Structures are given as C-alpha cells and as structure tokens.
Amino acid sequence: MKKILMTIAVCFGITNWAFAHQPVMDMAPRWEKGYGFQVRHEYRFSDTLIDKDNELSNPLGLSRKVNTTWVEGVYTWDRSKRVTIKIPWIQQERVTSVSGVATKQKTNALGDLIIGLPLKKYTNFKNATSNFGFTPSLRLPSGKTSGDYPTGDGSVDVGLSASYSYESFGLYQFYDLFYWINNEGTRGQHEGNELGFDTNIGIHPYHNNNTNTGVFLMMDLSARYKDEGTKISGNNPGTRVSIGPVFVFYHDNMMFRAEYKMPVYENALDTQVAYGHEVNVGVGFTF
C-alpha cells in the first residue's frame, strides 16, 4: 500500500512548475525522512507582438526564445511537512528593438534560487485521499543581473500559496492560488507582483500493481496576472491564460512527465512579445 500511495504522490507531485514556483515534487514522497530529485527542461518561444489583446504587425521580427533546465529537490520531515528547492540554468535569446534597429541579445546563466516550505493537512478515505496545503516561499537573487538581457533582477522575493488536491486511482484534481511579492532589485530593476491560479484534472487509465507501473492523463490550465514593474527579461506584465495536455508515466520510484501548453488569452499592459507556447519534459526519482 505504501508503494501505491507513493506512486500517486509522485505522479501528481510532478505538476506544473508554475504552482507558486514550487518544485515538481512538492507532494512526494509521503513518508518520514523521504527525499527526491528531478531534472526538468522547459522551452518557450514566441514571435507574436501584442498590445493589450491585439496582435500587431512585426516588421522587425521581434521574438523571444527561452530554454530553462531546472534541478529540483525535496526532503520530508514527515508526511505533512517538507522543504523544496530548485534552481534554473537559463539559455535565452531575443530580438529586440534598440533605437529602431532589430538587435539580437543572448544570455546563458543561472536564474534565481527558490526555496519553499509546503505544509499539508491530509484526509484519507477508503479509496482516495485529499489535502489542503499552505506554502510560504522565498526567492533568492542568484540570477545574473548585469548585461542587456538579465536572468534575474537581484531582489529577494516572497510568495504564498494555498492549494487543494483530491486523488484516487481513477481521478485527480488539483487547485492552487498563489501570490508573489517581487521587490525592487539592482539597477532599478523591478519585476511586477504576480497573482496566479492553476488547476490539473486528470484520469488514471492504467496501473500494474505487480510492477508499480502506470499512466496518468491530465489537462492543465494556468492563469496569471502580473503588475507592470520595469522592463526586465521575460516580465510579460498583464493577464494570460494557457491550457494543454499532460502525460505522466511512472515505474517503481521513477516518473516521467511531458506537457504542452498553448496560450488561449493574453492582454498585455504594454507593447511586448507575447508569452508564447510552452513545452515541459522532466524525469525524477524518490527515495
């Protein structure tokens, strides 16, 4: 039974990285002194120029491409208390307008370190379990702040998340509401505060109890509102909503997740390159 519960925990612990910026394994493992890690790659690209919710002509070919590799870990004191940590390596490239001339800029550097303390209250049923969660988070300025295209703004930021999940062998639901307070950093850079909501709803069409192997299929929806702040890389102030499918495969203590999200609505606070499509692929282990 412990292994089965671990499987459910692991597979739904590898939910979207944007859940209050928590590592993908913030729900697993579920036993005292358990730990896990995951490596995940995120790709995002856009060459669409927008102002509010209007698409504009883009004669300069303005665009942005971001490849981020996350290294993420979790340690549990017991089932309801854990600490999570993640740090990104960011390879980003954009074509931006400098004095009316299309200019290519690149940066390869660390991003900001994020530490979280997920606290959960579990309720067990005969064939299911649910939990309410509360997560304070801290983002530390390990990202590059120099140059024309920085990977961080040099500030210490704080976040709070409230979540609820329900899971059984046939159905999974997850809801998360979070808020990040982004303080002013170096060089006058100031990323706007962010309010977000995420939900995952999925089914569990296959499970082999003998080998602890199975598959989950889910749909992810993410909504964000970010204040304008100042112009820094990837800020994207405004409102956006993305949706897309999620595939999870697990075997024993290993899990693999792949997802794609497409933008369905974006309303920018200023003229900017749209947030774009997202692809995420990750593999992780728990012990």
C-alpha positions as CSV (number, residue, x, y, z in Angstrom):
1,M,0.0,0.0,0.0
2,K,2.9,2.4,0.8
3,K,4.3,1.9,-2.7
4,I,0.9,2.5,-4.3
5,L,0.4,5.7,-2.3
6,M,4.0,6.7,-3.3
7,T,3.1,6.3,-6.9
8,I,0.1,8.5,-6.7
9,A,2.1,11.1,-4.7
10,V,5.0,11.0,-7.1
11,C,2.9,11.3,-10.3
12,F,0.9,14.2,-9.1
13,G,3.8,15.8,-7.4
14,I,5.3,16.4,-10.8
15,T,2.7,19.0,-11.6
16,N,3.4,22.3,-13.4
17,W,6.4,24.2,-12.3
18,A,4.3,27.4,-12.0
19,F,2.4,26.2,-9.0
20,A,3.6,29.0,-6.7
21,H,7.0,28.3,-8.3
22,Q,7.3,25.1,-6.3
23,P,9.5,22.2,-7.4
24,V,7.6,19.5,-9.3
25,M,7.9,17.0,-6.4
26,D,6.3,19.2,-3.7
27,M,3.8,16.4,-3.0
28,A,6.2,13.5,-2.8
29,P,7.5,11.4,-1.0
30,R,5.0,11.0,1.8
31,W,7.0,9.3,4.5
32,E,9.3,10.5,7.2
33,K,12.8,11.4,6.0
34,G,11.9,10.7,2.4
35,Y,13.6,12.7,-0.4
36,G,13.6,13.1,-4.2
37,F,15.1,15.0,-7.1
38,Q,14.1,15.8,-10.7
39,V,15.7,17.4,-13.8
40,R,13.2,19.2,-16.0
41,H,13.6,21.1,-19.2
42,E,11.3,24.0,-20.2
43,Y,11.1,25.5,-23.7
44,R,9.2,28.6,-24.6
45,F,9.1,30.6,-27.9
46,S,7.1,33.5,-29.4
47,D,7.4,35.9,-32.3
48,T,4.0,37.5,-31.9
49,L,3.9,41.2,-31.0
50,I,0.9,42.3,-28.9
51,D,-0.6,45.4,-27.3
52,K,-3.4,44.7,-24.9
53,D,-5.2,41.8,-26.6
54,N,-4.4,43.0,-30.1
55,E,-1.8,41.3,-32.4
56,L,0.4,43.9,-34.1
57,S,2.5,43.8,-37.3
58,N,6.1,42.8,-36.5
59,P,8.3,44.2,-39.3
60,L,11.5,44.0,-37.2
61,G,10.9,40.3,-36.4
62,L,10.9,40.8,-32.7
63,S,11.0,37.4,-30.8
64,R,12.0,35.6,-27.7
65,K,13.2,32.0,-27.1
66,V,13.9,30.7,-23.6
67,N,15.4,27.3,-22.7
68,T,15.4,26.6,-19.0
69,T,16.8,23.5,-17.3
70,W,15.6,23.1,-13.7
71,V,17.3,21.0,-11.0
72,E,14.8,20.4,-8.2
73,G,14.8,18.6,-4.9
74,V,12.5,17.8,-1.9
75,Y,13.1,16.5,1.6
76,T,10.3,15.5,4.0
77,W,10.4,15.5,7.8
78,D,7.1,13.7,7.8
79,R,4.1,13.3,5.5
80,S,2.8,16.9,6.1
81,K,6.0,18.9,6.3
82,R,8.7,19.2,3.7
83,V,11.2,21.6,2.2
84,T,11.7,22.1,-1.5
85,I,14.5,23.8,-3.5
86,K,15.0,24.5,-7.2
87,I,17.5,26.4,-9.3
88,P,17.4,27.0,-13.1
89,W,20.0,27.3,-15.8
90,I,18.6,29.7,-18.4
91,Q,19.6,30.0,-22.0
92,Q,17.7,32.8,-23.5
93,E,17.7,34.7,-26.8
94,R,15.6,37.6,-28.1
95,V,15.4,40.0,-31.0
96,T,14.5,43.4,-29.6
97,S,14.3,47.0,-30.9
98,V,17.3,49.2,-30.0
99,S,16.9,52.7,-31.4
100,G,14.5,51.3,-34.0
101,V,17.0,48.6,-35.1
102,A,16.4,44.9,-34.6
103,T,19.1,43.7,-32.2
104,K,19.8,40.1,-31.1
105,Q,20.7,39.6,-27.4
106,K,21.7,36.3,-25.7
107,T,22.3,35.2,-22.1
108,N,23.4,31.9,-20.6
109,A,23.4,32.0,-16.8
110,L,21.9,30.8,-13.5
111,G,18.4,32.0,-12.6
112,D,17.1,32.8,-9.1
113,L,17.1,30.1,-6.4
114,I,13.6,29.2,-5.0
115,I,13.0,27.6,-1.5
116,G,9.6,26.5,-0.3
117,L,8.1,25.0,2.8
118,P,4.9,23.1,1.8
119,L,2.7,22.4,4.8
120,K,-0.2,19.9,4.2
121,K,-3.2,18.6,6.0
122,Y,-4.3,15.1,4.7
123,T,-7.6,13.4,4.9
124,N,-7.8,9.7,4.0
125,F,-10.9,8.0,2.6
126,K,-11.4,4.3,1.8
127,N,-10.1,4.6,-1.8
128,A,-8.8,8.1,-2.0
129,T,-7.0,10.9,-0.2
130,S,-7.2,14.7,-0.2
131,N,-5.2,17.5,1.3
132,F,-5.2,21.3,1.9
133,G,-1.8,22.9,1.5
134,F,-0.2,26.2,2.5
135,T,3.3,27.1,1.2
136,P,5.4,30.1,2.1
137,S,8.3,30.6,-0.5
138,L,11.5,32.6,-0.8
139,R,13.2,33.5,-4.0
140,L,16.9,34.4,-3.6
141,P,18.9,36.5,-6.1
142,S,21.3,34.0,-7.7
143,G,20.4,35.1,-11.2
144,K,22.6,37.3,-13.5
145,T,21.6,41.0,-13.1
146,S,24.2,42.5,-15.5
147,G,24.0,43.0,-19.2
148,D,21.2,43.8,-21.6
149,Y,19.2,40.6,-21.0
150,P,19.5,39.5,-17.3
151,T,18.1,36.3,-15.8
152,G,17.2,38.0,-12.5
153,D,16.6,41.4,-11.0
154,G,18.7,41.0,-7.9
155,S,15.8,41.1,-5.4
156,V,14.7,38.9,-2.5
157,D,11.1,37.9,-3.2
158,V,8.4,36.2,-1.1
159,G,5.4,34.1,-2.1
160,L,2.4,32.4,-0.6
161,S,0.3,29.6,-1.9
162,A,-3.0,27.9,-0.9
163,S,-3.9,24.6,-2.6
164,Y,-6.3,21.7,-2.5
165,S,-6.0,18.3,-4.2
166,Y,-8.1,15.1,-4.3
167,E,-6.8,11.9,-5.8
168,S,-7.9,8.3,-6.2
169,F,-6.9,5.5,-8.6
170,G,-9.4,6.9,-11.2
171,L,-9.4,10.7,-10.8
172,Y,-7.1,13.5,-9.8
173,Q,-7.9,17.2,-9.1
174,F,-5.5,19.9,-8.1
175,Y,-6.2,23.7,-7.4
176,D,-3.6,26.3,-6.5
177,L,-3.9,30.0,-5.8
178,F,-0.7,31.9,-5.2
179,Y,0.8,35.4,-5.0
180,W,4.4,36.6,-5.4
181,I,5.6,39.9,-3.9
182,N,8.5,40.9,-6.2
183,N,10.7,43.5,-4.6
184,E,13.0,46.0,-6.4
185,G,16.4,44.7,-7.2
186,T,19.7,46.1,-8.6
187,R,20.0,48.8,-11.3
188,G,16.4,49.8,-10.6
189,Q,15.0,46.5,-12.0
190,H,11.7,45.6,-10.6
191,E,9.6,42.6,-11.8
192,G,5.9,43.2,-11.1
193,N,4.0,41.3,-8.4
194,E,2.2,38.2,-9.7
195,L,-1.2,36.6,-8.9
196,G,-1.7,33.1,-10.3
197,F,-4.2,30.2,-10.4
198,D,-3.5,26.7,-11.6
199,T,-5.6,23.5,-11.9
200,N,-4.9,20.0,-13.1
201,I,-7.7,17.5,-13.7
202,G,-6.9,14.0,-14.9
203,I,-7.6,10.3,-15.1
204,H,-5.6,7.2,-14.3
205,P,-6.3,4.8,-17.2
206,Y,-3.6,2.2,-16.5
207,H,-1.9,0.8,-13.4
208,N,0.0,-2.5,-12.9
209,N,0.2,-3.3,-9.2
210,N,2.8,-6.0,-9.6
211,T,5.4,-3.7,-11.2
212,N,4.0,-0.4,-9.8
213,T,3.8,0.9,-13.4
214,G,1.1,3.2,-14.8
215,V,0.0,6.2,-16.7
216,F,-1.9,9.4,-15.9
217,L,-3.5,11.7,-18.5
218,M,-4.4,15.3,-17.4
219,M,-5.4,18.7,-18.6
220,D,-3.6,21.7,-17.2
221,L,-5.0,25.3,-17.0
222,S,-2.8,28.2,-15.8
223,A,-3.9,31.8,-15.3
224,R,-1.6,34.7,-14.4
225,Y,-1.8,38.5,-13.7
226,K,1.4,40.4,-13.3
227,D,1.9,44.1,-12.5
228,E,4.0,46.1,-14.9
229,G,7.1,46.8,-12.8
230,T,10.0,47.8,-15.0
231,K,11.4,46.4,-18.2
232,I,13.3,43.2,-17.4
233,S,13.7,39.9,-19.3
234,G,10.6,37.8,-19.6
235,N,8.4,40.0,-17.3
236,N,5.3,39.9,-19.6
237,P,3.1,42.2,-17.5
238,G,-0.7,41.7,-17.9
239,T,-3.1,38.8,-18.0
240,R,-2.7,35.5,-19.7
241,V,-4.3,32.1,-19.7
242,S,-2.8,28.9,-21.1
243,I,-4.2,25.3,-21.4
244,G,-2.8,22.0,-22.6
245,P,-2.5,18.2,-22.1
246,V,-0.2,16.4,-19.6
247,F,1.2,12.9,-19.9
248,V,2.7,11.1,-16.9
249,F,4.4,7.6,-16.9
250,Y,5.8,6.0,-13.7
251,H,7.6,2.8,-12.8
252,D,8.6,2.0,-9.3
253,N,10.3,5.1,-7.9
254,M,10.9,6.8,-11.3
255,M,8.5,9.2,-13.0
256,F,8.4,10.9,-16.4
257,R,6.2,13.9,-17.3
258,A,5.7,15.7,-20.6
259,E,3.3,18.6,-21.2
260,Y,2.4,21.2,-23.7
261,K,0.5,24.5,-23.1
262,M,-0.9,26.9,-25.7
263,P,-1.9,30.4,-25.0
264,V,-5.7,31.0,-25.2
265,Y,-5.9,34.6,-23.9
266,E,-3.3,37.3,-23.3
267,N,-3.9,41.0,-22.5
268,A,-0.6,42.9,-22.2
269,L,-0.1,46.1,-20.2
270,D,2.3,47.4,-22.8
271,T,3.6,46.5,-26.3
272,Q,5.6,43.3,-25.9
273,V,6.4,39.9,-27.4
274,A,3.7,37.5,-26.3
275,Y,4.4,34.9,-23.6
276,G,4.2,32.1,-26.2
277,H,3.8,28.3,-26.3
278,E,5.4,26.1,-23.6
279,V,6.8,22.6,-23.7
280,N,8.0,20.8,-20.5
281,V,9.7,17.5,-20.1
282,G,11.1,16.1,-16.8
283,V,12.3,12.9,-15.1
284,G,12.6,12.3,-11.4
285,F,13.2,9.8,-8.6
286,T,12.1,9.5,-5.0
287,F,13.7,7.5,-2.1
